[in-house]
């Protein structure tokens, strides 16, 4: 499975994939499609950084309009 290690890190962090996608300005489906193929080391590092940021800030979804 592509990005298996990264998927496990996301799962164990308690951060949801949609939260990472939202942080990147992507839709959840865009993020899911990117995860189907091995990402470059730069993207993996970016996502790991986002996971840490989201865990620290405990960022919640935006208020509904």
Backbone bond lengths (Angstrom), bond angles and torsions (degrees), N, CA, C in turn:
res aa  C-N    CA-C-N  psi(-1)  N-CA   C-N-CA  omega(-1)  CA-C   N-CA-C  phi
1 X - - - 1.452 - - 1.532 108.28 -
2 X 1.302 115.47 134.09 1.454 121.08 -179.60 1.528 110.35 -66.24
3 X 1.322 115.71 140.28 1.464 122.84 177.25 1.525 113.21 57.73
4 X 1.324 117.41 34.16 1.466 121.45 -176.10 1.529 111.48 -58.36
5 X 1.309 116.93 -44.26 1.465 120.48 -179.32 1.528 110.61 -64.38
6 X 1.316 116.19 -43.04 1.465 121.10 179.47 1.533 110.36 -65.66
7 X 1.310 117.10 -40.44 1.466 120.83 177.69 1.527 110.50 -60.13
8 X 1.350 115.96 -42.38 1.460 120.33 179.94 1.529 110.66 -65.21
9 X 1.320 116.93 -39.87 1.469 120.42 178.14 1.526 111.06 -62.53
10 X 1.322 116.29 -41.67 1.470 120.38 178.33 1.524 109.70 -62.92
11 X 1.320 116.29 -46.46 1.458 120.98 -177.93 1.530 111.37 -62.20
12 X 1.315 116.85 -45.81 1.463 119.87 -177.19 1.531 112.94 -73.22
13 X 1.329 116.94 -19.04 1.469 120.54 -178.94 1.524 112.71 -76.84
14 X 1.332 116.66 -22.24 1.453 120.02 -175.99 1.521 112.96 85.88
15 X 1.325 116.18 -2.80 1.467 121.37 177.20 1.522 107.50 -85.12
16 X 1.298 116.87 138.64 1.459 121.58 -179.76 1.525 110.25 -88.96
17 X 1.324 115.80 150.04 1.461 119.93 179.81 1.524 111.25 -60.79
18 X 1.322 117.74 -34.99 1.458 119.71 179.95 1.532 110.60 -65.54
19 X 1.330 117.64 -29.82 1.457 120.47 178.56 1.528 110.46 -69.18
20 X 1.316 116.01 -39.91 1.463 120.26 177.21 1.518 109.65 -64.85
21 X 1.319 116.37 -45.53 1.468 120.93 178.74 1.519 110.51 -59.17
22 X 1.320 116.74 -44.59 1.466 121.66 179.50 1.526 110.56 -60.71
23 X 1.309 116.99 -42.49 1.459 121.97 179.22 1.532 111.19 -61.85
24 X 1.329 115.74 -37.49 1.462 121.45 179.45 1.530 112.67 -78.03
25 X 1.331 116.51 -13.84 1.459 119.92 -176.08 1.514 112.23 82.89
26 X 1.335 115.86 19.45 1.447 122.17 179.00 1.517 109.07 -103.79
27 X 1.337 115.80 163.24 1.452 119.43 170.49 1.529 107.41 -81.44
28 X 1.318 115.66 162.40 1.457 120.08 178.91 1.534 110.72 -60.96
29 X 1.328 116.29 -37.28 1.468 119.17 -179.26 1.531 111.54 -69.27
30 X 1.333 117.69 -34.77 1.466 119.94 176.36 1.525 110.47 -62.01
31 X 1.330 115.45 -44.50 1.462 119.44 179.79 1.526 110.44 -63.55
32 X 1.318 116.22 -43.39 1.453 120.80 179.79 1.530 111.29 -60.11
33 X 1.323 116.79 -42.02 1.463 120.91 178.90 1.525 111.11 -65.70
34 X 1.335 117.09 -39.00 1.473 120.12 178.20 1.527 110.52 -63.87
35 X 1.336 116.86 -34.29 1.467 121.02 -177.78 1.527 112.53 -73.43
36 X 1.315 118.24 -11.22 1.467 121.23 179.38 1.521 112.50 -70.47
37 X 1.324 116.27 -22.66 1.458 121.92 -176.89 1.518 108.88 -122.35
38 X 1.328 115.63 149.58 1.459 119.53 179.51 1.522 110.31 -56.50
39 X 1.317 115.41 131.21 1.460 120.92 179.55 1.521 109.41 -90.82
40 X 1.303 114.73 158.07 1.452 119.05 175.65 1.519 108.84 -69.05
41 X 1.300 116.04 161.19 1.463 121.18 178.92 1.531 110.96 -59.91
42 X 1.323 116.74 -33.43 1.465 120.81 178.99 1.530 110.81 -63.67
43 X 1.322 117.28 -45.54 1.460 120.85 178.27 1.523 111.17 -64.81
44 X 1.336 116.58 -41.29 1.462 119.74 178.42 1.523 110.41 -60.36
45 X 1.330 116.89 -44.28 1.465 120.78 178.64 1.522 110.82 -63.85
46 X 1.323 117.13 -39.59 1.459 121.60 178.29 1.526 110.24 -61.22
47 X 1.315 116.61 -46.83 1.463 121.08 -178.92 1.526 110.79 -65.48
48 X 1.320 117.00 -40.31 1.473 119.38 176.78 1.528 111.19 -61.64
49 X 1.313 116.64 -38.69 1.462 120.80 176.70 1.522 111.95 -65.10
50 X 1.322 116.03 -39.55 1.462 120.83 178.30 1.530 109.93 -65.78
51 X 1.313 117.06 -40.24 1.465 120.74 177.87 1.526 109.79 -58.67
52 X 1.327 116.40 -47.35 1.465 119.97 179.20 1.519 111.83 -61.23
53 X 1.320 116.16 -42.85 1.466 120.77 179.29 1.515 111.16 -62.21
54 X 1.323 116.58 -46.23 1.462 120.33 -178.97 1.525 111.77 -66.13
55 X 1.325 116.97 -36.19 1.457 120.08 177.58 1.527 110.78 -66.43
56 X 1.328 117.16 -39.58 1.464 121.16 -179.03 1.519 112.06 -69.74
57 X 1.315 116.26 -41.88 1.461 120.03 -175.40 1.515 112.38 -89.70
58 X 1.339 115.84 -13.16 1.465 120.57 -175.56 1.518 109.81 46.84
59 X 1.322 114.23 48.63 1.450 122.29 -176.89 1.517 111.24 -59.48
60 X 1.294 116.12 130.22 1.451 121.39 179.20 1.515 109.37 -104.21
61 X 1.325 117.12 163.17 1.464 119.62 180.00 1.539 110.51 -63.79
62 X 1.318 116.62 152.70 1.476 119.10 179.42 1.520 110.86 -62.84
63 X 1.335 115.28 153.45 1.463 120.33 177.56 1.518 108.98 -62.52
64 X 1.318 115.46 141.98 1.461 118.77 178.76 1.521 109.29 -71.22
65 X 1.314 114.36 149.61 1.460 120.49 -176.34 1.498 109.93 -93.31
